[in-house]
């Protein structure tokens, strides 16, 4: 009887355990790494979709047993953008997961801008970072709204796809286009040898991260007086292969379509993206049609060697409605410039094709030596009927950059050396014609322009006792233009003109002190040198400005940044004083052509602040995130010495600069996938003339975006969203024409408008 009882008991236990025995267990293991610094992350939470959890150790490594039904894991860490990784047969025990830092956590954000890859808390300079999450808070029709959340930076949109960027007042000399700001995409120069950047050849969806270095602090990128912006493409995590399509529609005929394929493996990371954006326009003559194809692969040849490439092809057409007077602006902001040279009559527009090809090679010779070298070429063709003329240009450019890094010691002090150089050569064939109602008529000028620019740089960072970090940097810059006038119908005939801006030595000294492991303070002194662009010397009316000199300036800066209250609060405050001599300003002549001249000097003082507070950040709670953030900029910018035609403007406010700007936002996200982003932007009144007699009114604009983002099953992901801009229905100008002839200062922005769309994702 005992034997029979034992058999029954054993059978009963086996029946109870059978479901558990049949449920096979699988091992999931890997390493979690900071995507920027490539350093392991400790304390990361890894959760399988079947409920099992693990925490990474100091080496970033984790392992756990999961149910056989597990198809994906979610990786979450404070200060980083969460990631989802699909589990596949043969790819479960050697996972390499890259997490992108969130700009809200200063102790973990790694800055690449000075090439030493230090945390932001150890970086002695005014720098702001926009993460992928912050860029996608808006509708992606442009980067304008995202960039305008950054203190000290303003981005204007004079017409759809016509952009300007001002860093601490640098648009004083920019009636149109991006100039006096150096830009790179994936570490490869985007700014051309002639000093301009065709930012509108990129789509906002191409960009996954932005670093903005303010003022002449980035000696390793030359010593321009405006600043440097580094753009990075969005990369897939290791183990992610996915295809994504999206569509957005909105007010005034806004349509947007995107298709993206991305793949991240141990040996490569490939991004292929196509986007098309169309817009009928809020104003007359303000339509847009832009197509962008981006191919951006990276190949990890070995632990020592990486090869990356960018291929960007753009077909861009946009119309130019032109500026309005105050009376026209008040009467009907949707109208275009009228009259004999009206925008509709003259078909004022830009038709541009561009091809940008870049190749980057990174090689690690040893633990102490490494090199990054990039080569690129740019081809652009421009067909541009303007209100008063018609331009046809072709641009060809080649260039390269190399940078060496060496880690060593001076005595017992750890030291990082960075040194290298950059060279660019561009050639432009430029013809201008009379504009006969949108058609080229009689030839005015036929020019060939060669632009050559380059610099060498060096930087040393010394880790001193008591947690001080000393930075010593310099650059030696040289720019040369060669103009050949093949034909000119009126006046002077063919001639050649060469302009060489002598090499200028631009040093930088910075000292940082880590006050605690959560707070640091720094001070820096740097000088800048910014020669005129080709467009400032050879204006669109064909006149050569032979007397224009380069700007030179010195920047003094102190700042403090850190975090508190259990890492919930982050703050970044900087004060600066920038003295600029030979300041370049612009005015419009009677034909609405921008002309440039040097004035004596300017004095630019300011304070920039950014603060963020996470009320709640709980990756496993019903309410996952509740964050309030804001930025504020105070500018006290004055002409120090400025006389023109017998008038003295010394002491006047700098044209085109608002003394106060502020932005605030609220972000909310739930476990169900619902989210809400609210943004409010305030801009103070702006002087529009050097005389300070005309001002653009202050304005307050409110925008919001709400959506639902969810994973559906093992392979599918869905996002549905809707949003509104200018909910306050403000009548304002997002980009003003300063010193405009005929008082045509205003470029009206749309009134209250709406958009909505969806994104569908398939993970392979």
Rosetta blueprint (number, residue, H / E / L):
1 X L
2 X H
3 X H
4 X H
5 X H
6 X H
7 X H
8 X H
9 X H
10 X H
11 X H
12 X H
13 X H
14 X H
15 X H
16 X H
17 X H
18 X H
19 X H
20 X H
21 X H
22 X H
23 X L
24 X L
25 X E
26 X E
27 X E
28 X E
29 X E
30 X E
31 X E
32 X E
33 X E
34 X E
35 X L
36 X L
37 X L
38 X L
39 X L
40 X E
41 X L
42 X L
43 X L
44 X L
45 X E
46 X E
47 X E
48 X E
49 X L
50 X L
51 X L
52 X L
53 X E
54 X E
55 X E
56 X L
57 X L
58 X L
59 X L
60 X L
61 X E
62 X E
63 X E
64 X E
65 X E
66 X E
67 X E
68 X L
69 X L
70 X L
71 X L
72 X E
73 X E
74 X E
75 X E
76 X E
77 X L
78 X L
79 X L
80 X E
81 X L
82 X L
83 X E
84 X E
85 X E
86 X E
87 X L
88 X E
89 X L
90 X L
91 X E
92 X L
93 X L
94 X L
95 X E
96 X E
97 X E
98 X E
99 X E
100 X L
101 X E
102 X L
103 X L
104 X L
105 X L
106 X L
107 X L
108 X L
109 X L
110 X E
111 X E
112 X L
113 X L
114 X L
115 X L
116 X L
117 X L
118 X E
119 X E
120 X H
121 X H
122 X H
123 X L
124 X L
125 X L
126 X L
127 X E
128 X E
129 X E
130 X E
131 X L
132 X H
133 X H
134 X H
135 X H
136 X L
137 X L
138 X L
139 X L
140 X L
141 X L
142 X L
143 X L
144 X H
145 X H
146 X H
147 X H
148 X L
149 X L
150 X L
151 X L
152 X L
153 X E
154 X E
155 X E
156 X E
157 X E
158 X E
159 X E
160 X L
161 X L
162 X E
163 X E
164 X E
165 X E
166 X E
167 X E
168 X L
169 X L
170 X H
171 X H
172 X H
173 X H
174 X L
175 X L
176 X L
177 X L
178 X E
179 X E
180 X L
181 X L
182 X E
183 X E
184 X E
185 X E
186 X L
187 X L
188 X E
189 X E
190 X L
191 X L
192 X L
193 X L
194 X L
195 X L
196 X E
197 X E
198 X L
199 X H
200 X H
201 X H
202 X L
203 X L
204 X H
205 X H
206 X H
207 X E
208 X E
209 X E
210 X E
211 X E
212 X E
213 X E
214 X E
215 X L
216 X L
217 X L
218 X L
219 X H
220 X H
221 X H
222 X L
223 X L
224 X L
225 X L
226 X L
227 X E
228 X E
229 X E
230 X E
231 X E
232 X E
233 X E
234 X L
235 X L
236 X L
237 X L
238 X L
239 X L
240 X L
241 X E
242 X E
243 X E
244 X E
245 X E
246 X E
247 X E
248 X E
249 X E
250 X E
251 X H
252 X H
253 X H
254 X E
255 X E
256 X E
257 X E
258 X E
259 X E
260 X E
261 X E
262 X E
263 X E
264 X E
265 X L
266 X L
267 X L
268 X E
269 X E
270 X E
271 X E
272 X E
273 X E
274 X E
275 X E
276 X E
277 X E
278 X E
279 X E
280 X L
281 X L
282 X L
283 X L
284 X L
285 X L
286 X L
287 X L
288 X E
289 X E
290 X E
291 X E
292 X E
293 X E
294 X E
295 X E
296 X E
297 X E
298 X E
299 X E
300 X E
301 X L
302 X L
303 X L
304 X L
305 X E
306 X E
307 X E
308 X E
309 X E
310 X E
311 X E
312 X E
313 X E
314 X E
315 X E
316 X E
317 X E
318 X E
319 X E
320 X L
321 X L
322 X L
323 X L
324 X E
325 X L
326 X H
327 X H
328 X H
329 X H
330 X H
331 X H
332 X L
333 X L
334 X L
335 X L
336 X L
337 X L
338 X L
339 X L
340 X L
341 X L
342 X L
343 X L
344 X L
345 X L
346 X L
347 X L
348 X L
349 X E
350 X E
351 X E
352 X E
353 X E
354 X E
355 X E
356 X E
357 X E
358 X E
359 X E
360 X E
361 X E
362 X E
363 X E
364 X E
365 X L
366 X L
367 X L
368 X L
369 X E
370 X E
371 X E
372 X E
373 X E
374 X E
375 X E
376 X E
377 X E
378 X E
379 X E
380 X E
381 X E
382 X E
383 X E
384 X E
385 X E
386 X L
387 X L
388 X L
389 X L
390 X E
391 X E
392 X E
393 X E
394 X E
395 X E
396 X E
397 X E
398 X E
399 X E
400 X E
401 X E
402 X E
403 X E
404 X E
405 X E
406 X E
407 X E
408 X E
409 X E
410 X E
411 X L
412 X L
413 X E
414 X E
415 X E
416 X E
417 X E
418 X E
419 X E
420 X E
421 X E
422 X E
423 X E
424 X E
425 X E
426 X E
427 X E
428 X E
429 X E
430 X E
431 X E
432 X E
433 X E
434 X E
435 X E
436 X E
437 X L
438 X L
439 X E
440 X E
441 X E
442 X E
443 X E
444 X E
445 X E
446 X E
447 X E
448 X E
449 X E
450 X E
451 X E
452 X E
453 X E
454 X E
455 X E
456 X E
457 X E
458 X E
459 X E
460 X E
461 X E
462 X E
463 X E
464 X E
465 X H
466 X H
467 X H
468 X E
469 X E
470 X E
471 X E
472 X E
473 X E
474 X E
475 X E
476 X E
477 X E
478 X E
479 X E
480 X E
481 X E
482 X E
483 X E
484 X E
485 X E
486 X E
487 X E
488 X E
489 X L
490 X L
491 X L
492 X L
493 X L
494 X L
495 X E
496 X E
497 X E
498 X E
499 X E
500 X E
501 X E
502 X E
503 X E
504 X E
505 X E
506 X E
507 X E
508 X E
509 X E
510 X E
511 X E
512 X E
513 X E
514 X E
515 X L
516 X L
517 X L
518 X L
519 X E
520 X E
521 X E
522 X E
523 X E
524 X E
525 X E
526 X E
527 X E
528 X E
529 X E
530 X E
531 X L
532 X L
533 X L
534 X H
535 X H
536 X H
537 X H
538 X E
539 X L
540 X L
541 X L
542 X L
543 X L
544 X E
545 X L
546 X L
547 X L
548 X L
549 X L
550 X L
551 X E
552 X E
553 X E
554 X E
555 X E
556 X E
557 X E
558 X E
559 X E
560 X E
561 X E
562 X E
563 X E
564 X E
565 X L
566 X L
567 X L
568 X L
569 X E
570 X E
571 X E
572 X E
573 X E
574 X E
575 X E
576 X E
577 X E
578 X E
579 X E
580 X E
581 X E
582 X L
583 X L
584 X E
585 X E
586 X E
587 X E
588 X E
589 X L
590 X L
591 X L
592 X L
593 X L
594 X E
595 X E
596 X E
597 X E
598 X E
599 X L
600 X L
601 X E
602 X E
603 X E
604 X E
605 X E
606 X E
607 X E
608 X E
609 X E
610 X E
611 X E
612 X E
613 X E
614 X E
615 X E
616 X E
617 X E
618 X L
619 X L
620 X L
621 X L
622 X L
623 X E
624 X E
625 X E
626 X E
627 X E
628 X E
629 X E
630 X E
631 X E
632 X E
633 X E
634 X E
635 X E
636 X E
637 X E
638 X E
639 X E
640 X E
641 X E
642 X L
643 X E
644 X E
645 X L
646 X L
647 X E
648 X E
649 X L
650 X L
651 X L
652 X L
653 X E
654 X L
655 X L
656 X L
657 X L
658 X E
659 X L
660 X E
661 X E
662 X E
663 X E
664 X E
665 X E
666 X E
667 X E
668 X E
669 X E
670 X E
671 X L
672 X L
673 X L
674 X E
675 X E
676 X E
677 X E
678 X E
679 X E
680 X E
681 X E
682 X E
683 X E
684 X L
685 X L
686 X E
687 X E
688 X L
689 X L
690 X L
691 X L
692 X L
693 X L
694 X L
695 X E
696 X E
697 X L
698 X L
699 X E
700 X E
701 X E
702 X E
703 X E
704 X E
705 X E
706 X E
707 X E
708 X E
709 X E
710 X E
711 X E
712 X E
713 X L
714 X L
715 X L
716 X E
717 X E
718 X E
719 X E
720 X E
721 X E
722 X E
723 X E
724 X E
725 X E
726 X L
727 X L
728 X L
729 X L
730 X L
731 X L
732 X L
733 X E
734 X L
735 X L
736 X L
737 X L
738 X L
739 X L
740 X L
741 X H
742 X H
743 X H
744 X L
745 X L
746 X E
747 X L
748 X E
749 X L
750 X L
751 X L
752 X L
753 X E
754 X E
755 X E
756 X E
757 X E
758 X E
759 X E
760 X E
761 X E
762 X E
763 X E
764 X L
